[in-house]
Structure formats: structure tokens, C-alpha cells
Amino acid sequence: SNLPSGVDDVWLRKEFGRYGLITSAKVMQAYSKKRVYAFVQFTEAHMAKAAVEGANGMMVGNYALVVKHADRDKDKGLPNRPSNNLYISNLPLEYGVAELETLFTPFGQICSSVVLTYPQTGVGRGVGLVRYFSVADAAKAIMALHGKVLEGYDRPLEVKYAENQEAKQVRKMPKAKAPSESTATPASNTKPRKETKQVPKSPVRAAPPKQPPPQPHQIQLH
């Protein structure tokens, strides 16, 4: 591992906060591999780029950090399309629907809103959804509130378009696996047969080019 075992989330925020506003920072422990790694997510892509350029190779004790842009397995390179539905994270845990609507009403008329809570305790999870009547109002809310640090709170809001149905389907698609050696067709010991004419197969249509992935906001330390 390139992260010492003594680091925690507080240390992570302090060290990487110099590069920009952090929406989330989490130190992970892979017990099976006996290594410590971490993820830091910024509000803007250029902040993540600055962190990679500035912290990669930085010495922490006797360890040289390896910092790179994280693999976006969740989004799989498909950005959420503009819509009237917003996803909000890093809300204060005491926020309810009333506080959420007070925060987002100045940007347009709200159709519906919800604050996610833990079913066992009813305590807020710091996550909410706001649906406007128009996409334009949702865009205004993102421009004004994404990255905003609320008074008396230490974390910037993350406000983005909620995941659409197409993005959900792509995220749930299993990754394609390369064929293993065990599944390869074994060589035959029989005598070679005479060549026969093969009927030409119809040409395979090329798949349409993929859209370029969005610039990553998240970096990984491993």
C-alpha cells in the first residue's frame, strides 16, 4: 500500500483541500490485500486534475503516494442528461423537506422534493431529490448551489442532474470478460480434413462510435 495505515478521512480532507472544494473523502481498508487506499471527489474537474499533478509521488512518511483519476465504474462514462430532476448530496443531516425547499425554491417552482433517511432511525442521510417544473430552473439551481458551502457547515453541496433511465441501464450492464484459457477450444488430434468452400458471411456492421466520457471529478489514492 502507498498510504500509511494511520491516515483517516480528516487527514485526507486536510491534505487535499488545498486543491479545491471536496464533496467527499474516504479512506478504505482492503483487509484481504493488506493495503490502504482512498477516494477524494471534488466539485470541479480542474481541481481533481490539480490534485493528481500536485500530489502524485508526494511522500507521506516512507510512502510515495500514487494519485490518479478514479475509474468511473458507477457512471461508466455516461453523463446524466439535463432534466428537471436534481440529486443533492452533502446536505446537513438535520435537513428535512422544509429546509430543502427553502434552499431550492428561489430558482423556480418545485414540483416535488424528498430527503432520504435511514429507515431504522429516521435520521437524514444528507441526500435529497428536487424536481422542478422546468429544466431551465434545474439548471439555474445547479449553477448557483453546486459547490456552495452552507453557513455553519463544512462540506460543499453536490448538486447534479439525477440519473436518468438510460444511465441506470448502462450502469447495470455487466462488464464484458475476455475468454479465459480454460474456455479455449482444445486442439484436435484427428487427421486434418479436406478443405471445403465456405459460404461468405454477411458483413458485420460497425458499432457507432462511443461518446467521450465526462472529465473525472474523483481521484484515487492506492
Backbone torsions as a table, in degrees:
resi	resn	phi	psi	omega
1	SER	NA	145.7	178.0
2	ASN	-100.8	4.5	173.1
3	LEU	-114.1	130.5	177.2
4	PRO	-63.3	152.4	-176.5
5	SER	-69.0	-15.1	-176.6
6	GLY	-86.1	-6.0	-177.0
7	VAL	-75.5	152.6	178.7
8	ASP	-138.6	-176.7	-177.1
9	ASP	-63.4	-36.6	-179.9
10	VAL	-63.1	-45.5	178.0
11	TRP	-61.4	-39.9	-178.4
12	LEU	-63.0	-45.4	178.9
13	ARG	-64.6	-39.2	-179.1
14	LYS	-66.6	-44.9	-176.4
15	GLU	-70.8	-38.5	-174.6
16	PHE	-98.4	-6.8	176.9
17	GLY	-64.6	-19.2	179.5
18	ARG	-68.0	-18.5	-176.6
19	TYR	-94.1	-10.4	178.5
20	GLY	153.8	-175.5	-179.0
21	LEU	-75.8	128.2	-177.3
22	ILE	-102.2	127.5	176.0
23	THR	-88.5	-30.9	177.0
24	SER	-155.8	147.7	178.0
25	ALA	-147.5	124.5	-174.2
26	LYS	-142.3	126.6	174.3
27	VAL	-91.4	131.6	-177.8
28	MET	-115.2	148.7	177.9
29	GLN	-121.0	116.0	176.4
30	ALA	-94.4	94.7	-174.2
31	TYR	-64.8	-35.1	-177.4
32	SER	-65.6	-33.8	-178.7
33	LYS	-102.1	-0.7	178.8
34	LYS	53.4	50.0	177.8
35	ARG	-139.0	155.9	179.8
36	VAL	-114.2	131.6	176.8
37	TYR	-138.9	172.8	-174.0
38	ALA	-152.3	160.7	174.5
39	PHE	-127.0	138.3	175.3
40	VAL	-129.8	126.5	178.7
41	GLN	-114.6	128.9	179.7
42	PHE	-102.4	167.8	178.9
43	THR	-78.4	-24.4	-177.7
44	GLU	-131.4	150.8	-177.4
45	ALA	-65.9	-36.2	-177.8
46	HIS	-66.9	-25.3	176.4
47	MET	-69.5	-42.7	177.0
48	ALA	-62.7	-40.0	178.9
49	LYS	-62.5	-42.5	179.2
50	ALA	-63.9	-36.4	179.1
51	ALA	-66.9	-40.8	178.7
52	VAL	-63.5	-45.3	-178.4
53	GLU	-69.2	-33.3	-174.8
54	GLY	-90.3	-29.3	-172.7
55	ALA	-106.8	-15.3	179.4
56	ASN	-65.0	123.6	-177.2
57	GLY	89.8	-3.2	179.5
58	MET	-64.4	136.7	-178.6
59	MET	-85.2	129.1	172.5
60	VAL	-123.3	99.9	-171.3
61	GLY	67.4	-123.3	178.0
62	ASN	-98.7	11.9	-175.4
63	TYR	-111.9	135.4	173.8
64	ALA	-96.6	117.2	-177.4
65	LEU	-66.8	144.5	170.3
66	VAL	-112.4	112.5	-175.6
67	VAL	-119.0	126.2	-179.7
68	LYS	-145.7	166.5	174.8
69	HIS	-67.3	134.6	-176.8
70	ALA	-71.6	151.3	174.3
71	ASP	-73.2	123.5	-177.3
72	ARG	-86.9	69.1	-178.0
73	ASP	-65.7	-33.5	-176.3
74	LYS	-68.0	-48.1	-177.4
75	ASP	-83.1	-24.6	-178.6
76	LYS	53.1	36.3	174.0
77	GLY	78.1	4.1	-178.2
78	LEU	-104.3	108.4	-179.4
79	PRO	-71.8	149.6	177.3
80	ASN	-71.8	132.2	-178.7
81	ARG	-75.4	151.1	176.3
82	PRO	-57.1	134.7	179.0
83	SER	-151.7	178.5	178.5
84	ASN	-89.6	5.8	-177.2
85	ASN	-111.3	125.4	-176.4
86	LEU	-114.0	145.8	174.2
87	TYR	-109.8	128.7	-177.3
88	ILE	-124.9	129.9	175.7
89	SER	-127.8	169.7	-176.4
90	ASN	68.5	28.9	172.3
91	LEU	-74.1	148.1	172.3
92	PRO	-56.2	140.5	-174.4
93	LEU	-64.1	-22.3	179.8
94	GLU	-84.7	-1.1	-179.0
95	TYR	-71.0	136.0	172.7
96	GLY	-117.4	-169.1	-178.4
97	VAL	-62.5	-39.2	-178.8
98	ALA	-61.1	-46.0	179.7
99	GLU	-67.2	-37.1	179.6
100	LEU	-64.1	-45.4	-178.9
101	GLU	-69.5	-33.8	175.7
102	THR	-61.3	-36.4	-179.1
103	LEU	-73.0	-35.8	-171.9
104	PHE	-104.0	-12.9	-178.8
105	THR	-62.4	-34.9	-179.3
106	PRO	-57.6	-14.6	-175.3
107	PHE	-102.2	-2.2	177.2
108	GLY	155.7	170.6	-179.9
109	GLN	-74.9	128.4	-176.8
110	ILE	-91.6	132.4	177.8
111	CYS	-83.6	-44.9	178.6
112	SER	-158.9	159.2	178.7
113	SER	-153.5	154.7	179.0
114	VAL	-153.5	146.3	173.4
115	VAL	-114.5	125.5	-178.1
116	LEU	-77.3	138.4	-179.9
117	THR	-131.2	163.4	174.2
118	TYR	-79.6	124.6	-175.6
119	PRO	-58.8	-35.5	-175.1
120	GLN	-70.6	-36.1	-173.7
121	THR	-114.0	-22.2	-176.0
122	GLY	79.3	2.4	179.4
123	VAL	-75.4	141.2	-178.9
124	GLY	-64.9	148.2	179.4
125	ARG	-97.0	0.9	-178.4
126	GLY	77.3	18.6	-177.1
127	VAL	-130.0	139.1	179.2
128	GLY	-146.1	167.0	177.0
129	LEU	-129.6	136.2	177.9
130	VAL	-130.4	128.5	177.9
131	ARG	-115.4	122.9	176.4
132	TYR	-94.1	170.7	174.8
133	PHE	-81.6	-17.4	-178.8
134	SER	-136.5	150.9	177.6
135	VAL	-68.5	-33.7	-178.9
136	ALA	-61.4	-40.2	179.1
137	ASP	-66.9	-38.5	178.0
138	ALA	-63.5	-40.1	178.6
139	ALA	-63.8	-39.6	178.4
140	LYS	-63.7	-39.6	179.6
141	ALA	-64.4	-40.5	178.4
142	ILE	-63.1	-46.3	-178.9
143	MET	-60.4	-35.9	-175.1
144	ALA	-87.8	-32.5	-169.5
145	LEU	-110.3	-20.0	179.8
146	HIS	-64.9	123.8	-178.5
147	GLY	86.7	-1.9	-179.5
148	LYS	-74.6	134.6	176.1
149	VAL	-98.5	115.7	-178.6
150	LEU	-70.1	150.4	-178.3
151	GLU	-61.8	130.2	-180.0
152	GLY	81.0	8.0	-179.3
153	TYR	-125.8	151.9	-172.2
154	ASP	-108.1	6.7	-177.6
155	ARG	-126.3	138.7	179.7
156	PRO	-75.5	146.3	177.3
157	LEU	-68.7	145.2	169.9
158	GLU	-111.7	113.1	-178.0
159	VAL	-122.8	121.4	-178.4
160	LYS	-149.5	167.6	176.2
161	TYR	-65.9	136.7	-179.9
162	ALA	-67.2	154.4	-178.7
163	GLU	-63.4	128.0	179.2
164	ASN	-88.1	176.5	-174.8
165	GLN	-65.0	-37.2	-179.6
166	GLU	-65.1	-42.5	179.7
167	ALA	-65.2	-36.4	178.5
168	LYS	-63.0	-42.5	-179.1
169	GLN	-65.2	-40.6	179.4
170	VAL	-66.1	-40.9	-178.9
171	ARG	-63.9	-33.2	-177.5
172	LYS	-83.3	-9.7	-179.3
173	MET	-68.7	132.6	178.5
174	PRO	-69.4	149.9	177.5
175	LYS	-71.8	144.0	177.0
176	ALA	-75.0	131.9	-178.5
177	LYS	-106.0	140.5	177.0
178	ALA	-72.7	143.7	-179.3
179	PRO	-64.4	134.7	-179.8
180	SER	-83.9	165.2	-179.9
181	GLU	-63.4	-30.6	-177.5
182	SER	-67.9	-24.3	-178.8
183	THR	-93.9	-1.0	-179.8
184	ALA	-68.5	149.0	-179.3
185	THR	-71.1	124.4	-178.0
186	PRO	-68.4	150.1	179.0
187	ALA	-67.2	142.5	-178.0
188	SER	-90.4	142.2	178.3
189	ASN	-94.0	-2.3	-178.5
190	THR	-77.5	162.0	-179.1
191	LYS	-68.4	145.1	-179.3
192	PRO	-63.9	139.5	178.6
193	ARG	-87.1	162.9	177.2
194	LYS	-67.6	144.6	-178.9
195	GLU	-68.5	139.6	176.8
196	THR	-120.9	153.6	179.1
197	LYS	-69.7	134.2	179.2
198	GLN	-99.3	137.3	176.0
199	VAL	-74.3	124.2	-178.6
200	PRO	-60.8	135.9	179.5
201	LYS	-80.7	154.0	177.3
202	SER	-68.3	143.6	-178.2
203	PRO	-62.0	143.6	178.9
204	VAL	-88.7	129.3	179.9
205	ARG	-72.8	137.2	178.4
206	ALA	-72.8	141.9	178.5
207	ALA	-70.0	147.1	178.4
208	PRO	-63.6	148.1	-179.3
209	PRO	-62.5	142.4	-179.7
210	LYS	-76.4	149.8	175.8
211	GLN	-72.2	143.3	178.5
212	PRO	-63.3	138.9	-178.6
213	PRO	-68.6	153.8	177.3
214	PRO	-67.3	155.5	178.0
215	GLN	-65.5	133.4	-175.9
216	PRO	-72.8	141.5	174.6
217	HIS	-101.7	-10.1	-171.4
218	GLN	-112.1	140.6	176.2
219	ILE	-119.4	159.9	-178.1
220	GLN	-126.8	136.2	174.8
221	LEU	-113.8	119.2	-176.0
222	HIS	-142.6	NA	NA
